[in-house]
Amino acid sequence: MRRILYIAIFSLIFLLIGLFLQFYLIEALPIALLGGCLGWAVAEFRRETNKA
C-alpha cells in the first residue's frame, strides 16, 4: 500500500511541476511517469533498508 502511495505522490508532484512550468498536459505526462518511477524506486529502497 505504501508503494502505491509513494508512486502516486511522486507522480502528482512531478505532474504539477510540469504544469507549473507551463508544459501542455501531453508534455507533462512523461514527466509524471518519471515521477512515478522515482516513487517506485524510493519505495523499494525503503523496503530493502527496513529489512536489515
matplotlib code that plots the C-alpha trace (Angstrom):
import matplotlib.pyplot as plt

x = [0.0, 2.8, 4.5, 1.3, 1.2, 4.8, 4.2, 1.0, 2.6, 5.7, 3.7, 1.4, 4.3, 6.1, 2.8, 2.2, 5.7, 5.4, 2.1, 3.5, 6.4, 3.6, 4.1, 1.0, -0.6, 0.7, 4.2, 3.8, 2.6, 6.1, 7.4, 4.8, 5.8, 9.4, 8.0, 6.2, 9.4, 11.2, 8.4, 8.7, 12.5, 12.1, 9.5, 11.8, 14.8, 12.8, 11.5, 15.0, 16.6, 13.8, 14.6, 18.1]
y = [0.0, 2.4, 1.7, 2.8, 5.9, 6.8, 6.3, 8.4, 11.2, 11.5, 11.3, 14.0, 16.2, 15.9, 16.4, 19.6, 20.8, 20.2, 22.1, 24.9, 25.2, 25.7, 22.5, 21.2, 18.1, 15.9, 17.1, 16.9, 13.2, 11.7, 13.9, 12.4, 8.9, 9.7, 10.8, 7.5, 5.6, 7.7, 6.9, 3.2, 3.4, 5.2, 2.7, -0.2, 1.4, 2.0, -1.6, -3.0, -0.8, -1.7, -5.4, -5.0]
z = [0.0, 0.8, -2.5, -4.4, -2.2, -3.0, -6.7, -6.7, -4.6, -6.7, -10.0, -8.8, -7.7, -11.0, -12.9, -11.0, -11.6, -15.3, -15.4, -13.3, -15.8, -18.4, -20.3, -22.1, -20.5, -23.2, -22.4, -18.7, -18.7, -19.4, -16.6, -14.3, -15.5, -14.4, -11.1, -10.7, -11.5, -8.9, -6.4, -7.0, -6.6, -3.3, -2.0, -3.0, -1.3, 1.9, 1.8, 1.4, 4.1, 6.6, 6.2, 7.9]

ax = plt.figure().add_subplot(projection="3d")
ax.plot(x, y, z, "-o")
ax.set_aspect("equal")
plt.show()
